[in-house]
Amino acid sequence: MAKKRVQTKAKRPQLSDAEIPVVGAREPCPCGSGRRYKACHGRAAAHAVTELVQRPFEGLPGECDWVALRELVPAATVELPLKGGLPEGVPSVTLATVLPMAWPALRRDDGSVLLGLQNDTASGDISRDLADTLQQALAAKPGTPVQGRRAPADGPRLQDLLDPEGAFEPVVHSGFEFWVPDAENATPDVAASLERANAAAIPTVKLTGVDAAYWCETPDKNHLRWVMPYPEEQLLDALARLHAAGRSSLGEGTRLVGSFRAHGLTVPVWDLPSGVGAEDVEKPAAEFAERLAAALATDAPLTPDERRARGGLTNRQVTLS
């Protein structure tokens, strides 16, 4: 009889975590554990992709304006400076609230890049998703749009790609003519698309006297929506102090009605009479900023009236993201 061969287990290669390649979620993990990738080394990668980053724009110049353009402003653009300057063949990189066909990004015929901000993202980190889209756009052929994808969990974020010393100066537009280089000579299809988009855009103006405050016009009343950088609890206390003292308005007929939560920041909202335009609230907003600064510096316990005012403001908070 043939001699039975002794079975021996082959020694599996020992790989460090850094050496484990990415494979399909249901495939065997390359580390040799015998488990599926998603249950082994893919678990940390999946968690990194899905974990929500509460303040994705923190550390960028103009964080409050990033939030406003992402959630509140229909049509706006901002020139983005890159670390180390623009690559050869890329004359400019421009952030846009919305792009045609909801494209994540577009490399124009002249090589310039438009990066869309209000698109759905594949992970819990908007900054990483936008950085991945920007990198794709910089490498794309001129004249082509960029499609969205799931960004690598270890990929760069906007904070890694943008110049931290660069200015962030939004330009608010009345419509979406910035989509095309020559809107007046656009094709009938493009002209029709622009007309539809423009009709849906709420008229919006950025105030000049304070940071990240945006006036908008609606059929029944106007509003001021002001993205503020202060910690939420501290800001709500300060707003409650002013509200209880009757000092939270922006003038006759105006009223602080509540706030939004968006990307880790708080956005107080005022109702304005329909006849009150953006220029009419410039001075009241600057005066309110001074009152708010004083209230923020107060650490005394809230009075009963202030606690009631705070409860009312908290009950009228709406979370956008």
NUVEXSE-501335 format. One record per residue (C-alpha): residue in three letters; chain; x, y, z. Coordinates in steps of 0.001 Angstrom, whole numbers. Layout:
BEGIN
<rodren r="ALA" c="A" east="X" north="Y" up="Z"/>
...
***
This chain:
BEGIN
<rodren r="MET" c="A" east="0" north="0" up="0"/>
<rodren r="ALA" c="A" east="1116" north="3482" up="-746"/>
<rodren r="LYS" c="A" east="2414" north="5328" up="2254"/>
<rodren r="LYS" c="A" east="-36" north="7988" up="3420"/>
<rodren r="ARG" c="A" east="1389" north="11466" up="2888"/>
<rodren r="VAL" c="A" east="1659" north="13527" up="6029"/>
<rodren r="GLN" c="A" east="-477" north="16663" up="5729"/>
<rodren r="THR" c="A" east="1258" north="19851" up="6742"/>
<rodren r="LYS" c="A" east="-148" north="23351" up="6840"/>
<rodren r="ALA" c="A" east="1663" north="25787" up="4642"/>
<rodren r="LYS" c="A" east="2944" north="28739" up="6539"/>
<rodren r="ARG" c="A" east="943" north="31778" up="5550"/>
<rodren r="PRO" c="A" east="2824" north="34975" up="4829"/>
<rodren r="GLN" c="A" east="2632" north="37489" up="7621"/>
<rodren r="LEU" c="A" east="1499" north="40844" up="6267"/>
<rodren r="SER" c="A" east="1341" north="44130" up="8094"/>
<rodren r="ASP" c="A" east="-1895" north="46116" up="7961"/>
<rodren r="ALA" c="A" east="-250" north="48562" up="5589"/>
<rodren r="GLU" c="A" east="445" north="45756" up="3097"/>
<rodren r="ILE" c="A" east="-3124" north="44386" up="2890"/>
<rodren r="PRO" c="A" east="-4506" north="45202" up="-576"/>
<rodren r="VAL" c="A" east="-8141" north="46230" up="-1052"/>
<rodren r="VAL" c="A" east="-10351" north="43496" up="-2537"/>
<rodren r="GLY" c="A" east="-14073" north="42916" up="-2903"/>
<rodren r="ALA" c="A" east="-16070" north="42919" up="331"/>
<rodren r="ARG" c="A" east="-17084" north="39230" up="-42"/>
<rodren r="GLU" c="A" east="-13677" north="37945" up="-1180"/>
<rodren r="PRO" c="A" east="-11258" north="36202" up="1190"/>
<rodren r="CYS" c="A" east="-9117" north="38687" up="3057"/>
<rodren r="PRO" c="A" east="-5563" north="38770" up="1590"/>
<rodren r="CYS" c="A" east="-4115" north="38562" up="5101"/>
<rodren r="GLY" c="A" east="-4847" north="34801" up="5102"/>
<rodren r="SER" c="A" east="-7217" north="34794" up="8068"/>
<rodren r="GLY" c="A" east="-9809" north="32791" up="6140"/>
<rodren r="ARG" c="A" east="-12478" north="35398" up="6758"/>
<rodren r="ARG" c="A" east="-14115" north="37615" up="4164"/>
<rodren r="TYR" c="A" east="-12479" north="40971" up="3592"/>
<rodren r="LYS" c="A" east="-15488" north="42903" up="4910"/>
<rodren r="ALA" c="A" east="-15292" north="41012" up="8223"/>
<rodren r="CYS" c="A" east="-11533" north="41350" up="8544"/>
<rodren r="HIS" c="A" east="-9270" north="44140" up="7303"/>
<rodren r="GLY" c="A" east="-12106" north="45709" up="5307"/>
<rodren r="ARG" c="A" east="-14010" north="46502" up="8488"/>
<rodren r="ALA" c="A" east="-11823" north="49459" up="9447"/>
<rodren r="ALA" c="A" east="-11876" north="50787" up="5886"/>
<rodren r="ALA" c="A" east="-15672" north="50564" up="5749"/>
<rodren r="HIS" c="A" east="-15953" north="52334" up="9096"/>
<rodren r="ALA" c="A" east="-13651" north="55113" up="7900"/>
<rodren r="VAL" c="A" east="-15798" north="55602" up="4798"/>
<rodren r="THR" c="A" east="-19153" north="55650" up="6586"/>
<rodren r="GLU" c="A" east="-18203" north="57512" up="9763"/>
<rodren r="LEU" c="A" east="-19781" north="60974" up="9694"/>
<rodren r="VAL" c="A" east="-17410" north="63925" up="9969"/>
<rodren r="GLN" c="A" east="-19404" north="66507" up="11891"/>
<rodren r="ARG" c="A" east="-17463" north="69547" up="10643"/>
<rodren r="PRO" c="A" east="-16079" north="68581" up="7221"/>
<rodren r="PHE" c="A" east="-14986" north="72140" up="6374"/>
<rodren r="GLU" c="A" east="-13257" north="72850" up="9680"/>
<rodren r="GLY" c="A" east="-9814" north="74364" up="9166"/>
<rodren r="LEU" c="A" east="-10589" north="75724" up="5701"/>
<rodren r="PRO" c="A" east="-10632" north="79476" up="5144"/>
<rodren r="GLY" c="A" east="-14257" north="80610" up="5156"/>
<rodren r="GLU" c="A" east="-15722" north="77541" up="6901"/>
<rodren r="CYS" c="A" east="-19022" north="79362" up="7521"/>
<rodren r="ASP" c="A" east="-19323" north="80319" up="3854"/>
<rodren r="TRP" c="A" east="-18580" north="76734" up="2790"/>
<rodren r="VAL" c="A" east="-21578" north="75660" up="4888"/>
<rodren r="ALA" c="A" east="-23770" north="78426" up="3458"/>
<rodren r="LEU" c="A" east="-22899" north="77535" up="-135"/>
<rodren r="ARG" c="A" east="-23439" north="73845" up="532"/>
<rodren r="GLU" c="A" east="-26885" north="74257" up="2146"/>
<rodren r="LEU" c="A" east="-28394" north="77716" up="1637"/>
<rodren r="VAL" c="A" east="-27216" north="79544" up="-1480"/>
<rodren r="PRO" c="A" east="-28601" north="78537" up="-4902"/>
<rodren r="ALA" c="A" east="-26026" north="80062" up="-7252"/>
<rodren r="ALA" c="A" east="-22515" north="81094" up="-6254"/>
<rodren r="THR" c="A" east="-18895" north="80561" up="-7242"/>
<rodren r="VAL" c="A" east="-15527" north="80874" up="-5486"/>
<rodren r="GLU" c="A" east="-12023" north="80751" up="-6920"/>
<rodren r="LEU" c="A" east="-10016" north="78066" up="-5096"/>
<rodren r="PRO" c="A" east="-6237" north="78422" up="-4641"/>
<rodren r="LEU" c="A" east="-4334" north="75138" up="-4489"/>
<rodren r="LYS" c="A" east="-1291" north="74298" up="-2412"/>
<rodren r="GLY" c="A" east="1739" north="74757" up="-4596"/>
<rodren r="GLY" c="A" east="-244" north="76611" up="-7269"/>
<rodren r="LEU" c="A" east="-2262" north="75401" up="-10237"/>
<rodren r="PRO" c="A" east="-1010" north="72483" up="-12347"/>
<rodren r="GLU" c="A" east="157" north="73143" up="-15887"/>
<rodren r="GLY" c="A" east="-2780" north="73444" up="-18265"/>
<rodren r="VAL" c="A" east="-5271" north="74353" up="-15529"/>
<rodren r="PRO" c="A" east="-5900" north="78121" up="-15648"/>
<rodren r="SER" c="A" east="-8312" north="78121" up="-12695"/>
<rodren r="VAL" c="A" east="-10225" north="75991" up="-10199"/>
<rodren r="THR" c="A" east="-13669" north="77277" up="-9273"/>
<rodren r="LEU" c="A" east="-16064" north="75978" up="-6648"/>
<rodren r="ALA" c="A" east="-19703" north="76187" up="-7778"/>
<rodren r="THR" c="A" east="-22840" north="75509" up="-5777"/>
<rodren r="VAL" c="A" east="-24417" north="73488" up="-8600"/>
<rodren r="LEU" c="A" east="-23247" north="72294" up="-12021"/>
<rodren r="PRO" c="A" east="-25392" north="71314" up="-15037"/>
<rodren r="MET" c="A" east="-26746" north="67752" up="-14951"/>
<rodren r="ALA" c="A" east="-25665" north="67663" up="-11267"/>
<rodren r="TRP" c="A" east="-22131" north="66799" up="-12384"/>
<rodren r="PRO" c="A" east="-19700" north="66503" up="-9459"/>
<rodren r="ALA" c="A" east="-17087" north="68384" up="-11499"/>
<rodren r="LEU" c="A" east="-16303" north="69552" up="-15013"/>
<rodren r="ARG" c="A" east="-13036" north="70088" up="-16880"/>
<rodren r="ARG" c="A" east="-13811" north="72778" up="-19435"/>
<rodren r="ASP" c="A" east="-12415" north="72957" up="-22951"/>
<rodren r="ASP" c="A" east="-9854" north="75561" up="-21848"/>
<rodren r="GLY" c="A" east="-8620" north="73257" up="-19056"/>
<rodren r="SER" c="A" east="-10254" north="75129" up="-16186"/>
<rodren r="VAL" c="A" east="-12030" north="73117" up="-13496"/>
<rodren r="LEU" c="A" east="-15482" north="73604" up="-11974"/>
<rodren r="LEU" c="A" east="-16120" north="71677" up="-8744"/>
<rodren r="GLY" c="A" east="-19751" north="71177" up="-7653"/>
<rodren r="LEU" c="A" east="-20528" north="71527" up="-3949"/>
<rodren r="GLN" c="A" east="-24200" north="70569" up="-3556"/>
<rodren r="ASN" c="A" east="-23930" north="67010" up="-4868"/>
<rodren r="ASP" c="A" east="-24684" north="63847" up="-2933"/>
<rodren r="THR" c="A" east="-21545" north="62280" up="-1518"/>
<rodren r="ALA" c="A" east="-20644" north="58618" up="-1110"/>
<rodren r="SER" c="A" east="-19137" north="58752" up="2375"/>
<rodren r="GLY" c="A" east="-19529" north="60530" up="5673"/>
<rodren r="ASP" c="A" east="-16739" north="62976" up="4891"/>
<rodren r="ILE" c="A" east="-17749" north="65601" up="2352"/>
<rodren r="SER" c="A" east="-14264" north="67076" up="2399"/>
<rodren r="ARG" c="A" east="-12652" north="63781" up="1341"/>
<rodren r="ASP" c="A" east="-15250" north="63183" up="-1373"/>
<rodren r="LEU" c="A" east="-14786" north="66674" up="-2811"/>
<rodren r="ALA" c="A" east="-11001" north="66331" up="-2716"/>
<rodren r="ASP" c="A" east="-11224" north="63048" up="-4644"/>
<rodren r="THR" c="A" east="-13509" north="64646" up="-7236"/>
<rodren r="LEU" c="A" east="-11151" north="67609" up="-7544"/>
<rodren r="GLN" c="A" east="-8180" north="65323" up="-8159"/>
<rodren r="GLN" c="A" east="-10130" north="63476" up="-10844"/>
<rodren r="ALA" c="A" east="-11064" north="66766" up="-12508"/>
<rodren r="LEU" c="A" east="-7469" north="68013" up="-12522"/>
<rodren r="ALA" c="A" east="-6442" north="64815" up="-14359"/>
<rodren r="ALA" c="A" east="-9444" north="64670" up="-16713"/>
<rodren r="LYS" c="A" east="-9265" north="65537" up="-20389"/>
<rodren r="PRO" c="A" east="-10461" north="69047" up="-21226"/>
<rodren r="GLY" c="A" east="-14107" north="69133" up="-22211"/>
<rodren r="THR" c="A" east="-15243" north="66245" up="-20005"/>
<rodren r="PRO" c="A" east="-17410" north="65992" up="-16873"/>
<rodren r="VAL" c="A" east="-16295" north="63986" up="-13854"/>
<rodren r="GLN" c="A" east="-18529" north="61302" up="-12368"/>
<rodren r="GLY" c="A" east="-18792" north="60676" up="-8650"/>
<rodren r="ARG" c="A" east="-17306" north="57629" up="-6937"/>
<rodren r="ARG" c="A" east="-16460" north="56397" up="-3464"/>
<rodren r="ALA" c="A" east="-13264" north="58113" up="-2366"/>
<rodren r="PRO" c="A" east="-10486" north="55976" up="-843"/>
<rodren r="ALA" c="A" east="-10672" north="56013" up="2958"/>
<rodren r="ASP" c="A" east="-7055" north="57168" up="3137"/>
<rodren r="GLY" c="A" east="-7353" north="59735" up="355"/>
<rodren r="PRO" c="A" east="-6624" north="63440" up="828"/>
<rodren r="ARG" c="A" east="-9177" north="65945" up="2079"/>
<rodren r="LEU" c="A" east="-9765" north="69499" up="874"/>
<rodren r="GLN" c="A" east="-7629" north="70653" up="3786"/>
<rodren r="ASP" c="A" east="-4716" north="68780" up="2167"/>
<rodren r="LEU" c="A" east="-5206" north="70229" up="-1325"/>
<rodren r="LEU" c="A" east="-6243" north="73859" up="-816"/>
<rodren r="ASP" c="A" east="-3967" north="76721" up="183"/>
<rodren r="PRO" c="A" east="-4704" north="77393" up="3881"/>
<rodren r="GLU" c="A" east="-3666" north="81017" up="3448"/>
<rodren r="GLY" c="A" east="-5825" north="81588" up="375"/>
<rodren r="ALA" c="A" east="-8884" north="83812" up="477"/>
<rodren r="PHE" c="A" east="-12389" north="82347" up="232"/>
<rodren r="GLU" c="A" east="-14560" north="85023" up="-1356"/>
<rodren r="PRO" c="A" east="-17948" north="83807" up="-2637"/>
<rodren r="VAL" c="A" east="-19591" north="85577" up="-5545"/>
<rodren r="VAL" c="A" east="-23375" north="85155" up="-5400"/>
<rodren r="HIS" c="A" east="-25095" north="85078" up="-8800"/>
<rodren r="SER" c="A" east="-28691" north="85787" up="-9741"/>
<rodren r="GLY" c="A" east="-28646" north="82770" up="-12078"/>
<rodren r="PHE" c="A" east="-26507" north="79971" up="-13475"/>
<rodren r="GLU" c="A" east="-24995" north="81708" up="-16500"/>
<rodren r="PHE" c="A" east="-21580" north="80825" up="-15081"/>
<rodren r="TRP" c="A" east="-22230" north="77279" up="-16347"/>
<rodren r="VAL" c="A" east="-21277" north="78269" up="-19883"/>
<rodren r="PRO" c="A" east="-18574" north="80634" up="-21144"/>
<rodren r="ASP" c="A" east="-20978" north="82435" up="-23513"/>
<rodren r="ALA" c="A" east="-24535" north="82195" up="-22194"/>
<rodren r="GLU" c="A" east="-25909" north="84637" up="-24783"/>
<rodren r="ASN" c="A" east="-24921" north="82323" up="-27640"/>
<rodren r="ALA" c="A" east="-25842" north="79047" up="-25951"/>
<rodren r="THR" c="A" east="-27625" north="76327" up="-27889"/>
<rodren r="PRO" c="A" east="-31444" north="76118" up="-27512"/>
<rodren r="ASP" c="A" east="-31151" north="73088" up="-25194"/>
<rodren r="VAL" c="A" east="-28632" north="74794" up="-22951"/>
<rodren r="ALA" c="A" east="-30636" north="78012" up="-22965"/>
<rodren r="ALA" c="A" east="-33775" north="76112" up="-21938"/>
<rodren r="SER" c="A" east="-31892" north="74349" up="-19138"/>
<rodren r="LEU" c="A" east="-30544" north="77658" up="-17875"/>
<rodren r="GLU" c="A" east="-34008" north="79188" up="-17953"/>
<rodren r="ARG" c="A" east="-35444" north="76368" up="-15846"/>
<rodren r="ALA" c="A" east="-32611" north="76538" up="-13322"/>
<rodren r="ASN" c="A" east="-32807" north="80309" up="-13053"/>
<rodren r="ALA" c="A" east="-36564" north="80187" up="-12476"/>
<rodren r="ALA" c="A" east="-36073" north="77890" up="-9481"/>
<rodren r="ALA" c="A" east="-33303" north="79943" up="-7851"/>
<rodren r="ILE" c="A" east="-34308" north="81964" up="-4779"/>
<rodren r="PRO" c="A" east="-32892" north="85517" up="-5008"/>
<rodren r="THR" c="A" east="-30003" north="85648" up="-2532"/>
<rodren r="VAL" c="A" east="-27524" north="88349" up="-1499"/>
<rodren r="LYS" c="A" east="-24438" north="88059" up="725"/>
<rodren r="LEU" c="A" east="-24134" north="90852" up="3277"/>
<rodren r="THR" c="A" east="-20907" north="92832" up="3135"/>
<rodren r="GLY" c="A" east="-20700" north="94134" up="6706"/>
<rodren r="VAL" c="A" east="-20655" north="90779" up="8551"/>
<rodren r="ASP" c="A" east="-19337" north="87325" up="7727"/>
<rodren r="ALA" c="A" east="-21418" north="84506" up="6213"/>
<rodren r="ALA" c="A" east="-24828" north="86220" up="6434"/>
<rodren r="TYR" c="A" east="-27152" north="85722" up="3461"/>
<rodren r="TRP" c="A" east="-30407" north="87568" up="2723"/>
<rodren r="CYS" c="A" east="-32957" north="85776" up="587"/>
<rodren r="GLU" c="A" east="-36333" north="86667" up="-898"/>
<rodren r="THR" c="A" east="-39379" north="84405" up="-809"/>
<rodren r="PRO" c="A" east="-42956" north="85127" up="-1936"/>
<rodren r="ASP" c="A" east="-44407" north="85787" up="1547"/>
<rodren r="LYS" c="A" east="-41450" north="87209" up="3461"/>
<rodren r="ASN" c="A" east="-37709" north="87622" up="3299"/>
<rodren r="HIS" c="A" east="-35127" north="85980" up="5538"/>
<rodren r="LEU" c="A" east="-31622" north="86447" up="6833"/>
<rodren r="ARG" c="A" east="-29682" north="83229" up="7421"/>
<rodren r="TRP" c="A" east="-26390" north="83724" up="9205"/>
<rodren r="VAL" c="A" east="-23851" north="80898" up="9618"/>
<rodren r="MET" c="A" east="-21917" north="81406" up="12853"/>
<rodren r="PRO" c="A" east="-18658" north="79764" up="13974"/>
<rodren r="TYR" c="A" east="-19355" north="79628" up="17722"/>
<rodren r="PRO" c="A" east="-19979" north="76429" up="19723"/>
<rodren r="GLU" c="A" east="-23691" north="75627" up="19611"/>
<rodren r="GLU" c="A" east="-24396" north="75643" up="23349"/>
<rodren r="GLN" c="A" east="-22559" north="78913" up="23899"/>
<rodren r="LEU" c="A" east="-24300" north="80526" up="20925"/>
<rodren r="LEU" c="A" east="-27769" north="79393" up="22045"/>
<rodren r="ASP" c="A" east="-27143" north="80835" up="25499"/>
<rodren r="ALA" c="A" east="-26101" north="84156" up="23989"/>
<rodren r="LEU" c="A" east="-29082" north="84265" up="21626"/>
<rodren r="ALA" c="A" east="-31402" north="83430" up="24530"/>
<rodren r="ARG" c="A" east="-30010" north="86314" up="26593"/>
<rodren r="LEU" c="A" east="-30632" north="88733" up="23725"/>
<rodren r="HIS" c="A" east="-34054" north="87253" up="22931"/>
<rodren r="ALA" c="A" east="-35246" north="87508" up="26533"/>
<rodren r="ALA" c="A" east="-34061" north="91124" up="26650"/>
<rodren r="GLY" c="A" east="-35897" north="91999" up="23437"/>
<rodren r="ARG" c="A" east="-32616" north="92656" up="21608"/>
<rodren r="SER" c="A" east="-32514" north="89763" up="19145"/>
<rodren r="SER" c="A" east="-34287" north="91436" up="16215"/>
<rodren r="LEU" c="A" east="-32754" north="93254" up="13249"/>
<rodren r="GLY" c="A" east="-35157" north="96169" up="13336"/>
<rodren r="GLU" c="A" east="-38869" north="96855" up="13228"/>
<rodren r="GLY" c="A" east="-40935" north="93958" up="11903"/>
<rodren r="THR" c="A" east="-38022" north="91494" up="12026"/>
<rodren r="ARG" c="A" east="-37853" north="88449" up="14289"/>
<rodren r="LEU" c="A" east="-35359" north="85759" up="15254"/>
<rodren r="VAL" c="A" east="-37412" north="82635" up="14538"/>
<rodren r="GLY" c="A" east="-34998" north="79746" up="15092"/>
<rodren r="SER" c="A" east="-31910" north="78190" up="13610"/>
<rodren r="PHE" c="A" east="-30521" north="75447" up="11404"/>
<rodren r="ARG" c="A" east="-27810" north="72960" up="12278"/>
<rodren r="ALA" c="A" east="-25512" north="72339" up="9330"/>
<rodren r="HIS" c="A" east="-22137" north="70569" up="9196"/>
<rodren r="GLY" c="A" east="-21369" north="71213" up="12855"/>
<rodren r="LEU" c="A" east="-22328" north="74894" up="12837"/>
<rodren r="THR" c="A" east="-25444" north="76799" up="13889"/>
<rodren r="VAL" c="A" east="-27333" north="79081" up="11493"/>
<rodren r="PRO" c="A" east="-29715" north="81574" up="13179"/>
<rodren r="VAL" c="A" east="-32622" north="82640" up="10964"/>
<rodren r="TRP" c="A" east="-34590" north="85883" up="11010"/>
<rodren r="ASP" c="A" east="-37919" north="86606" up="9336"/>
<rodren r="LEU" c="A" east="-37947" north="89969" up="7562"/>
<rodren r="PRO" c="A" east="-40867" north="91909" up="6080"/>
<rodren r="SER" c="A" east="-41113" north="91505" up="2312"/>
<rodren r="GLY" c="A" east="-40101" north="95119" up="1798"/>
<rodren r="VAL" c="A" east="-36813" north="94746" up="3689"/>
<rodren r="GLY" c="A" east="-33907" north="94200" up="1296"/>
<rodren r="ALA" c="A" east="-30349" north="93121" up="1879"/>
<rodren r="GLU" c="A" east="-29063" north="96678" up="2071"/>
<rodren r="ASP" c="A" east="-31669" north="97455" up="4762"/>
<rodren r="VAL" c="A" east="-30232" north="94883" up="7182"/>
<rodren r="GLU" c="A" east="-26544" north="95671" up="6724"/>
<rodren r="LYS" c="A" east="-26419" north="98172" up="9606"/>
<rodren r="PRO" c="A" east="-28786" north="96251" up="11931"/>
<rodren r="ALA" c="A" east="-26742" north="93092" up="11353"/>
<rodren r="ALA" c="A" east="-23490" north="94851" up="12249"/>
<rodren r="GLU" c="A" east="-25122" north="96232" up="15414"/>
<rodren r="PHE" c="A" east="-26453" north="92790" up="16300"/>
<rodren r="ALA" c="A" east="-22942" north="91341" up="15907"/>
<rodren r="GLU" c="A" east="-21743" north="93736" up="18613"/>
<rodren r="ARG" c="A" east="-24597" north="92763" up="20947"/>
<rodren r="LEU" c="A" east="-23918" north="89093" up="20299"/>
<rodren r="ALA" c="A" east="-20213" north="89463" up="21082"/>
<rodren r="ALA" c="A" east="-21087" north="90939" up="24463"/>
<rodren r="ALA" c="A" east="-23609" north="88183" up="25178"/>
<rodren r="LEU" c="A" east="-21084" north="85500" up="24182"/>
<rodren r="ALA" c="A" east="-18628" north="86936" up="26713"/>
<rodren r="THR" c="A" east="-21142" north="86522" up="29559"/>
<rodren r="ASP" c="A" east="-20894" north="83316" up="31572"/>
<rodren r="ALA" c="A" east="-23488" north="84073" up="34262"/>
<rodren r="PRO" c="A" east="-26232" north="81428" up="34697"/>
<rodren r="LEU" c="A" east="-29324" north="81988" up="32586"/>
<rodren r="THR" c="A" east="-32276" north="83614" up="34301"/>
<rodren r="PRO" c="A" east="-35698" north="81908" up="34201"/>
<rodren r="ASP" c="A" east="-36764" north="84163" up="31305"/>
<rodren r="GLU" c="A" east="-33567" north="83382" up="29443"/>
<rodren r="ARG" c="A" east="-34023" north="79638" up="29980"/>
<rodren r="ARG" c="A" east="-37527" north="79863" up="28552"/>
<rodren r="ALA" c="A" east="-36194" north="81824" up="25572"/>
<rodren r="ARG" c="A" east="-33492" north="79209" up="25071"/>
<rodren r="GLY" c="A" east="-36034" north="76407" up="25172"/>
<rodren r="GLY" c="A" east="-38079" north="78145" up="22496"/>
<rodren r="LEU" c="A" east="-35044" north="78595" up="20270"/>
<rodren r="THR" c="A" east="-33983" north="74985" up="20760"/>
<rodren r="ASN" c="A" east="-37438" north="73716" up="19849"/>
<rodren r="ARG" c="A" east="-37252" north="75646" up="16591"/>
<rodren r="GLN" c="A" east="-33964" north="74137" up="15431"/>
<rodren r="VAL" c="A" east="-33886" north="72208" up="12178"/>
<rodren r="THR" c="A" east="-30961" north="69934" up="11284"/>
<rodren r="LEU" c="A" east="-29917" north="70170" up="7630"/>
<rodren r="SER" c="A" east="-27001" north="67740" up="7778"/>
***
